[in-house]
Amino acid sequence: MFRLENTKVDPLHKFPLKERKFARTRTNLTFGLLTLMESRPYDEIKIIELCKIAEISEPTFYNYFPEKDDLILHYIQIWSLFVTVFNEKQNSEGSGYGLLVSLFQYTARESKKNPRILLEIISFQARKKKKLQHQTLTDAEKTLLFPNHPEILSLKIGGIEMLLEKAMNLAQLKKELPKDTNWKSLSLSIASCFFGIPILSFQLGENLETVWLETFHYIWLGAGGRIKEKTQGRRKK
């Protein structure tokens, strides 16, 4: 599960009190949900339980989230921010291929701490028949999560759709794939890999990161792309 960076000074001291309280309460509610999801299905978690963790009343909850499902969307925004920061550190060349590798690597390493959370998120999204509307993280929330990264406020974040779109744009710009690439079909194939592989991987007892990367590499090669040797590895359980 995500952890806040250590800092000696309150990272939100420059923000107004209202913004500080909003950022801390929303973050506490979301982290509280993740904690409970480590041992219980999402549908069994009650709002009143989350309120106890965040030390707020149940009516006050709705000042931060219109409904419980919005906590999942908030979590996805936080996850996207962590993926983006991870990519900034790993993908120095700024390639679309590198961004997608970071997406799979970071998510796999986080899910290894508790696979249930990733499966619950996938199940949640599978049940939704309409496009999910993500709430944007506030500057105070970004600063709370990454107090030691001044550039954090300039990073654009979103869900899996935004990350895939960014990766496709980078790949096109860097000419990492053929000119006649069907970008929409490729994005759908990678998205299918992202959401489908975890279910099979956990059922079969396979290492998620390895299977994710091997499947993604197969898709990438099939689209005419090239793979850097250092990212390929032998499967490990």
N, C-alpha and C positions, 0 to 999 in steps of 0.2 A: 504494500500500500504506500501511497505517496507520503513523504515526510517533508515538513517545512525546514528550510535551511536555518542553521543557527546564526544568530546575530546578537551582539551585545546591546545594540540600540534598537528601540522600537522602530521597525521598518516603516510603520505608517504614521510616524510623528508629524509628517508634513501635510497629511490629509485632514480635513475637517472631521470632527467627532462622529457625525452622522455617517460619513463614508467609511470610517474605521470600524464602526459597529456593524454596519451592513456587510462589509467584507469578511470580518471575523465570524459573524453569525452564519452567513451562507456557507463559508468554508467548514465550520464546525458541524453544521447539519449534513453536509455532503460526506465529510470524513466519518461522521457517525453512522451514516448509511453504509459506507464501505466496511466499517468494523462489524456491523450486524450481519452484513451479507457474507462475511467469512464463514458463518456457521448456519445461516438460515436463508431460505428463498426470499427473494425480493417481495413477493406478494404477501408474505406473512409478517412483514415489518410494518408496524403501526406508526403513524405520525406522532402520537403521544410519546412513543419511545425515543424518537429522534429529538423531540422537544426537551426531554429530560437530559439528554446528553448535552444539548446546546444551552440548557438552562433558560428556556423561554417558555411561555405559555402556548397552548395549542392554537388559540386564535392569532397569536403573534406570528406563528409559522407562515401564515398566508400573506404577511407583509414581505416575506422573502421569496416565497415560491407559491404560485397560484394553485399547484397541486403536487402530490408526491412524485409523479412522473417527471416533473421539472428538475428534481434532484439528479435523476439519471442524466438528463441533458446537461446539467451543470458539471457533473462528473466527466462527461465526454469532452466538454470544453477544457477542463483542467488536464485531462489526459492528452488532448491535442497540444496544449501548451508544453507539457513535459516532452512529448515526442519532438516538437519543434526545437526545443532547447537541446535535446539529445542529438538531433540531426545537425544543429549548428556546430556542435563539438566534433562530431564524427565525419560529417560530409563537407570537408574543407573546400572541395572543388565545386560545390553547389550544383550537383547533377540530379536529374530526376531519378535515375537509378539509385543513387546514394540515399535520397530521401525515402524511397520505398524500402530499401534495406533497413534504414533506421526505424521506420514504422514497424516492421516485423520484429526486429531485434529488441527494441525497447519494450514493446507490448508483451512479447514472449517472456522477457526477463521479469517484468512486473507481475505477470500472471502466474509465474512459477511460485511466487510467494503464497498465492491462494488461487488456484484455477477456477474455483466456484464463481468468483466475481466476474471474470471474463465471460463465462458461460451464461451467467445471469443477464449480462448486458446484451449478449447476442440474442438470447431468448426474448428479452424486452423489445428489441428492435424488430425481431421477426413477427411479433404480435401486432405491431403498428402497421396499419394499412395506408396511412397517409404520411407524407414527408414530415419529419420532425423539425420543429422550429427551435433552434438553439439560442439560448440567451447569452449575449456577449459578456465576457468577464470584464469587470470594472478595472481601472488602473490600480485601485487599491488592492483588489484581489490578486492581480498579477504581481504586485510588489510584495504582498504578504507571502506568496508562494516562492518568489525568487528575489529576496531582498538584496542579494549581492550581485545582481545583474542589471545595471542601469539601462541596458538596451532592451530590457524585457517589454517595455511599453510600446515599442515599435514593431514587435512581432505580430503578424497577422495569424489568427488561429480560427479554427472551426472544427467540424467533425471529419469523419473519414472522407466525405465528399470533397472538402476543401483540400485535404492533403493529396488526394489523388489528382485533383485538378492542377494543383501546384506542381506535382511531379510530372504530369503530362506536359505542362507548359515548359518546364525546365528541359525535359527530354527532347522536346521539339526544338527549343532554342539551341541546345548543345549538339543537336544532330546525333543523338544517341540511338535513334531508331530510323528506319527508312522513311522517305518523304510520303509514301503512300500508306502509311500506318493508319488503320482505323482506330482513332484515339478513343472513341466512345466504347467500342467493343473491347479494346484492351483494358480500359478502366473497369468495365463490368467484369471482365475475367479476373482482374486483380482483386476487385471487391469480393467476388465469389470465393476466391482463395482466402481472403482475410477472414470472412465470416464462416466458411465451411470447414476449413482445415482444423481449427481448434476442437470441434466436436469429434472428428475422426481421430485426431491425435490423442485426445484424452481417453477415448474408448479403447484404442489399440495400445495405450501405454507408451506412445512414442514421444520423443523430445520435440516439443512444439516449435521451438526456434529453428531446429534443423529441418523439420518437415515443411514449415512455412517457407524457408529460404529455398529449399530444393524445388518446391512447387512453383514458387515465384520465378526462379531461374528458368525453369522449363517453359513457363509462359513467356518470359522475356526473350528467350532464345527463339521460340516459335514465332515471335513477332519480328524477328530479324535483328534483335539487339545483341550487344556484346556484354560479357560478364568479366569483371576483374577477378583475377585468379585468387587474390587474398581473401575474397568473401566466400569462396567455396570451401567446404569442409566435409569430413566424413560424418555420417549419421551416428549420433550417440544417444543412448537412452539415459 
